[in-house]
């Protein structure tokens, strides 16, 4: 049987990306932002495509099909009137016109791709949210599961819900449509709080535990919690509705929230301005309301379908606190969230859907290895080191040497193997330290990452010891589930414990990252602690480093102590 090679593209929105599949196996996946250094870029993923082809050692001539994770027909403004749900409330003609302006595409996606790549073979497209569903179901390894997606907006839908069994995805609810979007609401509050929407929502999530939504705004007789229950509330079936008197993105995108919102809660926070108590309370109310809405939806689904496993994708699935609450609720026995849950991952979903069309018996197979990006040989790394004119060594027992530096509480830039696909550093493009003392968190935030002091860091742990440290009964290789740290272990790993005693845990075993695993083992042998603090190898506002040159430049421009790159080590103060 001839191999089926498919190139998947996320293009038409933010976080553009490319991936390659061969007979349903993921060969390569790359994000364009890693190359052009524009975080959440909307540019055509030409560099990502080229790197995928390079990694697979093929050319475009070897590609059987290109598939897109948007339906171009739904992106054309002439079709919006036909796809707006007639039952949706509060959608006036002027709002429809605003939506059309916001989503306007002045080019045909398929034609653009053909011309850009000089590609004459088959090009297909799939519904955006269906790509999200495929991106989390087919790599889950689950036979039967509930599969849901929530994000800002796809073509026009903001969510999609389905059941899956034996490789078949069956949609049962094509959910909320613009402006009734949990993703856009979270973006709106992110903007109100002075951070970048579609980028910094994780900062708001990290701020939320510092707030108290049972308190009252100065101008209201209702609590923050009560007010947010008025802002967004469940309706029939699995839907929810946003009260448009509180928001503005349905009418004036640049404004995001209404005058009523500002009058009730207080002035907008200016970027880089002080974080006031009411900012914390707003973040807390938003996060808690998000969790309430999603958990209520999932309970309804469980009652109807009685499925024991959940696959979750879309931008909202990057909210690790929410994912932790889902797991804690015991609604499902196990959940799977892919590391590229946002729009970047839809390129993979599109490939899965096209594969399914060509291989009818194709089904779900567990995938935890997402180290599918740029990879460099030792020769290439050494050339970069020499070009940058830095002194380096090549330790005989590499992981033991680096572990000794970690034991000394040095900050390590760790650059190994293929780049991770998605926004989380999973042990190949990471900054690592010991999870102690508690002050290490502040040192990293202020001296290396240059970000807000309240933001937490994640622990990576030897998988077999997870239950000794954290309240979790499943693996978490993608660092997308926040769970409680066991009380007796909080003082042992204080630098990775958030203010609410939670942590966004990453479990590490030989199957997903053997070299990182060896480093954790070496650190454990030397200290008795199986945990390392793991954060992305970048500074605030920049994509994760991609190349050896990127890694060396970041190392030299920050207070990272040691660069462990390939099998080489660079020390600032040896």
Secondary structure, 3 states (H helix, E strand, C coil): CCCCEEEEEECCCCCCEEEEEECCEEEEEEECHHHHCCCCCCCCCHHHHHHHHHHHCCCHHHCCEEEECCCHHHHCHHHHHHHCCCCCCCCCHHHHHHHHHHCCCCCCHHHHHHHHHCCCCEEEECCHHHHHHHHHHCCCCCCCEEEEEECCCCCCECEEEEEEECCEEEEEEECCECCCCHHHHHHHHHHHCCCCCCCCHHHHHHHHCCCCCCCECCCCCCEHHHHHHHHEEECCCCCEEECCCCECCCCCCCCCECHHHHHHHCCCCCCCCCCCHHHHHHHHHHHHHHHHHHHHHHHHHHHHHCCCEEEEECHHHHCHHHHHHHHHHCCCCEEECCCCCCHHHHHHHHHHHHHHHHCCCCCCCCCCCCCCCCCCCHHHHHHHHHHCCCCCECCCCHHHHHHHHHHCCCCEEEECCCCCCCCCCCCCEEEEEECCCCCHHHHHHHHHHCCCCCCCCEEEEEHHHHHHHECCCCCCCCCCCEEEECHHHCCCCHHHCCCCCEEECEEECHHHHHHHHHHHHHHHHHHCCCEEEEEECCCCCCCCCCCHHHHHHHHHHCCCCEEEECCEEEECCC
